[in-house]
């Protein structure tokens, strides 16, 4: 047996593990616990009912009624939608008869109300989103029109996870292109599968799943442009991936300056060749073709957004400041609390327990910050080594591609912090946006850490760390809070690992409340066991992956 066959089997197992873990997160998280989930869901309802997008429509009457009957995520509750409202904290303190009235009310919601506008005028701020995900997912939404609200939400979550799982083989391909070894690529893919906040971000009704797939696909073709810069098909595919990405999330705008940087790098590297003029013309033409495809796919939509909102992104804070010139915005940079902005991004990127914004004890974030800081410094060290010729197998072009896209995204996040501060006075952004570029992030992290550590132990240590964080966060914070074994103390929710483990039958029984009938207590228990197996299996595959280097090219 050749090692490629072994690699393929391991990759298929990781793909299955990703889906299983996503199914558990989809089933375990309460309805509307996903970030902005009721508003994404209402957007889909609007399109499925034949509405146009974008618009200023309110949420559906069905969603409005559900917000009064379901226990709400803490952050949603703090947004003060029209009362009556109830939180997880108070839901489990109600008498059993009162809880049953709310539960039965949710089950009696009429699917037909999904076609009617809310009577309380609750605006749907997710109508600012780009339309591609909603166009696609409005089809299954329409097909499920007569099923219960609970079934539709869980089914759409599962479909989002299945869509996002396409990123697993793409992640392997990117890691293999950059790191050069199948064993390393499998280890990086295992690390992707085990990331907890990635699952929180994907196991919900929302467009991040499609954004992850399209951004990772764009990484594949961006890397190919530096390997085969004269190949038209590569540039055309890159332009198509970025164009579709721009129709999915406005943050794909940051890829445009990165595309320019990649083209300039290819032109600069050709200057030492006697064919540099011809090479410059060819790269320029192909890059322009990619930009032309991007404009053909998404240009009309963004022009419409600009005419309607005064901003190119359509994002609410950006649109609110559309009369302020960029130069005036830049003047406000010194007034921003950048420490607060960076912390908000890192915390919500490392681990946030859904829209209730549950947080791990601070020590966990400090531990996670150590490999991040070492990895960043390692990227700088290895870059200088390659520049000095100390590393014979140069990965400089591939690292530049990933680095350009990743740094441009961070510039975009910094801009988001700036406009949020100018519009609301709060210096913050959302770190889960970074997960669209998580594959580039993981490859850069591993490449940087390799400056100081041996790869075969490095990947296993990283996988073990994120797996422990995943299991601890799920059992010490998310599950006990969702089922009433813990509650807010001030602004924080204390950990309750012992309570969860000692009350597992209660946990599964309460998780089944406000879920569709087919997601019963026994089914949830089975999914939990599968989730544990998929998590441990991911660790084992990472441990096995370090042996693949010895197998390459051999026949057993």
Secondary structure as the mmCIF struct_conf table of DSSP 4:
data_model
#
loop_
_struct_conf.conf_type_id
_struct_conf.id
_struct_conf.beg_label_comp_id
_struct_conf.beg_label_asym_id
_struct_conf.beg_label_seq_id
_struct_conf.end_label_comp_id
_struct_conf.end_label_asym_id
_struct_conf.end_label_seq_id
HELX_RH_AL_P HELX_RH_AL_P1 UNK A 3 UNK A 28
BEND BEND1 UNK A 29 UNK A 29
HELX_LH_PP_P HELX_LH_PP_P1 UNK A 30 UNK A 30
TURN_TY1_P TURN_TY1_P1 UNK A 31 UNK A 32
BEND BEND2 UNK A 34 UNK A 34
TURN_TY1_P TURN_TY1_P2 UNK A 35 UNK A 36
HELX_RH_AL_P HELX_RH_AL_P2 UNK A 37 UNK A 48
TURN_TY1_P TURN_TY1_P3 UNK A 49 UNK A 50
BEND BEND3 UNK A 53 UNK A 54
HELX_LH_PP_P HELX_LH_PP_P2 UNK A 57 UNK A 57
STRN STRN1 UNK A 58 UNK A 58
HELX_LH_PP_P HELX_LH_PP_P3 UNK A 59 UNK A 59
STRN STRN2 UNK A 60 UNK A 60
HELX_RH_AL_P HELX_RH_AL_P3 UNK A 61 UNK A 69
BEND BEND4 UNK A 70 UNK A 70
HELX_LH_PP_P HELX_LH_PP_P4 UNK A 71 UNK A 71
STRN STRN3 UNK A 72 UNK A 72
HELX_LH_PP_P HELX_LH_PP_P5 UNK A 73 UNK A 73
HELX_RH_AL_P HELX_RH_AL_P4 UNK A 74 UNK A 78
TURN_TY1_P TURN_TY1_P4 UNK A 79 UNK A 79
HELX_LH_PP_P HELX_LH_PP_P6 UNK A 81 UNK A 81
BEND BEND5 UNK A 82 UNK A 83
HELX_LH_PP_P HELX_LH_PP_P7 UNK A 84 UNK A 84
STRN STRN4 UNK A 87 UNK A 87
HELX_RH_AL_P HELX_RH_AL_P5 UNK A 88 UNK A 91
TURN_TY1_P TURN_TY1_P5 UNK A 92 UNK A 93
BEND BEND6 UNK A 94 UNK A 94
HELX_RH_AL_P HELX_RH_AL_P6 UNK A 96 UNK A 107
TURN_TY1_P TURN_TY1_P6 UNK A 108 UNK A 108
HELX_RH_3T_P HELX_RH_3T_P1 UNK A 111 UNK A 115
BEND BEND7 UNK A 116 UNK A 116
STRN STRN5 UNK A 117 UNK A 117
BEND BEND8 UNK A 119 UNK A 120
STRN STRN6 UNK A 123 UNK A 123
HELX_RH_3T_P HELX_RH_3T_P2 UNK A 125 UNK A 128
BEND BEND9 UNK A 129 UNK A 129
BEND BEND10 UNK A 131 UNK A 131
HELX_RH_AL_P HELX_RH_AL_P7 UNK A 132 UNK A 143
TURN_TY1_P TURN_TY1_P7 UNK A 144 UNK A 146
BEND BEND11 UNK A 147 UNK A 147
HELX_RH_AL_P HELX_RH_AL_P8 UNK A 149 UNK A 164
TURN_TY1_P TURN_TY1_P8 UNK A 165 UNK A 166
HELX_RH_AL_P HELX_RH_AL_P9 UNK A 167 UNK A 179
HELX_RH_AL_P HELX_RH_AL_P10 UNK A 182 UNK A 194
HELX_RH_AL_P HELX_RH_AL_P11 UNK A 196 UNK A 202
BEND BEND12 UNK A 203 UNK A 206
TURN_TY1_P TURN_TY1_P9 UNK A 207 UNK A 207
HELX_RH_AL_P HELX_RH_AL_P12 UNK A 208 UNK A 227
BEND BEND13 UNK A 228 UNK A 228
TURN_TY1_P TURN_TY1_P10 UNK A 229 UNK A 230
HELX_RH_AL_P HELX_RH_AL_P13 UNK A 232 UNK A 246
TURN_TY1_P TURN_TY1_P11 UNK A 247 UNK A 248
HELX_RH_3T_P HELX_RH_3T_P3 UNK A 250 UNK A 253
HELX_RH_AL_P HELX_RH_AL_P14 UNK A 254 UNK A 269
TURN_TY1_P TURN_TY1_P12 UNK A 270 UNK A 272
BEND BEND14 UNK A 273 UNK A 273
TURN_TY1_P TURN_TY1_P13 UNK A 274 UNK A 275
HELX_RH_AL_P HELX_RH_AL_P15 UNK A 276 UNK A 294
HELX_RH_PI_P HELX_RH_PI_P1 UNK A 295 UNK A 299
HELX_RH_AL_P HELX_RH_AL_P16 UNK A 300 UNK A 309
BEND BEND15 UNK A 310 UNK A 313
HELX_RH_AL_P HELX_RH_AL_P17 UNK A 316 UNK A 320
TURN_TY1_P TURN_TY1_P14 UNK A 321 UNK A 323
BEND BEND16 UNK A 324 UNK A 324
HELX_RH_AL_P HELX_RH_AL_P18 UNK A 326 UNK A 331
HELX_RH_3T_P HELX_RH_3T_P4 UNK A 332 UNK A 335
BEND BEND17 UNK A 336 UNK A 336
HELX_RH_AL_P HELX_RH_AL_P19 UNK A 338 UNK A 350
STRN STRN7 UNK A 353 UNK A 353
HELX_RH_3T_P HELX_RH_3T_P5 UNK A 354 UNK A 356
TURN_TY1_P TURN_TY1_P15 UNK A 357 UNK A 357
STRN STRN8 UNK A 358 UNK A 358
HELX_RH_AL_P HELX_RH_AL_P20 UNK A 362 UNK A 387
TURN_TY1_P TURN_TY1_P16 UNK A 388 UNK A 389
BEND BEND18 UNK A 391 UNK A 393
HELX_RH_AL_P HELX_RH_AL_P21 UNK A 396 UNK A 424
BEND BEND19 UNK A 425 UNK A 425
HELX_RH_3T_P HELX_RH_3T_P6 UNK A 431 UNK A 437
HELX_RH_AL_P HELX_RH_AL_P22 UNK A 438 UNK A 449
TURN_TY1_P TURN_TY1_P17 UNK A 450 UNK A 452
BEND BEND20 UNK A 453 UNK A 453
HELX_RH_AL_P HELX_RH_AL_P23 UNK A 455 UNK A 473
HELX_RH_PI_P HELX_RH_PI_P2 UNK A 474 UNK A 478
HELX_RH_AL_P HELX_RH_AL_P24 UNK A 479 UNK A 482
TURN_TY1_P TURN_TY1_P18 UNK A 483 UNK A 484
BEND BEND21 UNK A 485 UNK A 485
STRN STRN9 UNK A 488 UNK A 489
TURN_TY1_P TURN_TY1_P19 UNK A 490 UNK A 491
STRN STRN10 UNK A 492 UNK A 493
HELX_RH_AL_P HELX_RH_AL_P25 UNK A 497 UNK A 502
TURN_TY1_P TURN_TY1_P20 UNK A 503 UNK A 503
HELX_RH_AL_P HELX_RH_AL_P26 UNK A 504 UNK A 511
TURN_TY1_P TURN_TY1_P21 UNK A 512 UNK A 514
BEND BEND22 UNK A 515 UNK A 515
TURN_TY1_P TURN_TY1_P22 UNK A 517 UNK A 518
BEND BEND23 UNK A 519 UNK A 519
HELX_RH_AL_P HELX_RH_AL_P27 UNK A 521 UNK A 545
TURN_TY1_P TURN_TY1_P23 UNK A 546 UNK A 547
HELX_RH_AL_P HELX_RH_AL_P28 UNK A 548 UNK A 551
TURN_TY1_P TURN_TY1_P24 UNK A 552 UNK A 553
#
